Amino acid sequence: MSERVGAAASLRSRFAFNQATAKYWPLPDAVAGCVAAGVTNIGLWREPVAEYGLDATNALLRETGLSVTSLCRGGFFTTDGWYDDNRRAIDEAAALGTPVLVLVSGGLPAGSRDIDGARERVADAIGQLAPHAAACGVTLAIEPLHPMFASDRCVIVTLGQALDIAERFDAGTVGVTVDTYHLWWDDQALTQIGRAGERVAIFQIADWATPLPAGVLTGRVMPGDGCVQQRRYLDAVTAAGYAGPIEVEIFNEEIWARPGAETLQRAIDGYLETLR
Amino acid sequence: MSERVGAAASLRSRFAFNQATAKYWPLPDAVAGCVAAGVTNIGLWREPVAEYGLDATNALLRETGLSVTSLCRGGFFTTDGWYDDNRRAIDEAAALGTPVLVLVSGGLPAGSRDIDGARERVADAIGQLAPHAAACGVTLAIEPLHPMFASDRCVIVTLGQALDIAERFDAGTVGVTVDTYHLWWDDQALTQIGRAGERVAIFQIADWATPLPAGVLTGRVMPGDGCVQQRRYLDAVTAAGYAGPIEVEIFNEEIWARPGAETLQRAIDGYLETLR
């Protein structure tokens, strides 16, 4: 086997299908679809897992041998009951055997203009959760979202900010999520990936295209259909020491309206096309 | 007069109405509306000036004594004919007697993923335009736009990037536009305003609210109706030495649908409420 074929095979084996990409594909169907496509990694979301049942999900995973690359998501530290909810999220991640719980911090409290305070609160919240995460062997992966989400979803908008918080804790307990969709605009992102080193807990890709839809959440497109140089971010996380799974995670109404198996295949194709 | 009343009076006198805030208010009506409201500063856009006529606009300005605080806009360096068009924009700014031409760089060329290259091209373009700007006594004010515009409108998305380019030139020739709407998410913005110093060529305010509309351009709201701490940016530009006009510039379909005089009054009220 040539080196090039080997590299391609290795890239293929690192592919992970984040189930949000086919939002309406029932969990058992998504699992079966992955198995049928030779995909061995899946990223799960708490809501569909809860709907199908945590035990039932685990049984399915054991049966199929699929690995759960991450659980989405904890965070939203400004909502009532955030602490208990995040503890449960950590427990669920541990139960599913995934090493990573993705954290999206949440935005500003209603009526607040105190973004500095909200950011400090994220650090406090993670400090409160870190001992339980460490006890469960789950890494909390702070995800910076694109700055267009700063007010309503995530006050952490750069990898630098995520690392400023993560570095207060043990690297095995608090890391970062590197998602090309959220970071591509940032001329500091590649440098910050280098800074992150072993704190890169999960690597996700999606592509950027305009015009953005109303609400902007569902504007992502398949890798290769937008303007992001996906490959240079893979090179950067690789140089930082990351050799783990690579999730494709897309939120897009048109893609969600397609059959799950078709979406999975498009994700694999776009992934291979942009990363190899 | 107490110091506090003096400060308020001074703030009131620095108010500038960017005409884009009342997009469909004809230029002579907007000028008359400013005069009626005791507003002495207006920010103009090239298209309505061209429609009304440059000479006619100038006659109106002489007659009313209104100052033009900035002309929007040059830039879009990836479009055909950018060089000639930007030279004309500089000429128009000089003819209108405004010291500032706002520059919005433009996004990625169609089909391109080379954001680094596009950013370097902005620096090259400004280098080509700087001699003419200097000869005309017009400051080119590079405006970083919010990162959600990175691909289609403006590859320059932080004040730091704008300054990296501006600092290659004389401060009187190339400065920056500080707009709170575009910078509020950036935890480096206040520091970068300090770095900017005399390069702050124009200060604009608008407020951030969600959900963003489709296309995201028209999501801005009046100062005070969103989550931006306007005042701390005024404090920062003041500390940097800026004592010039402060433009309110809003793009919002609902606001555009209202009578111009009402919009102007709302802009004044929101400005005074958030900045004093």
Interface residues (C-beta under 8 A of the other chain):
Chain A: L108 S112 R113 D114 I115 D116 R119 H146 P147 M148 A150 S151 D152 V157 T158 Q161 W184 W185 D186 D187 W208 A209 T210 P211 L212 P213 A214 G215 V216 G226 C227 V228 Q229
Chain B: L108 S112 R113 D114 I115 D116 R119 H146 P147 M148 A150 S151 D152 V157 T158 Q161 W184 W185 D186 D187 W208 A209 T210 P211 L212 P213 A214 G215 V216 G226 C227 V228 Q229
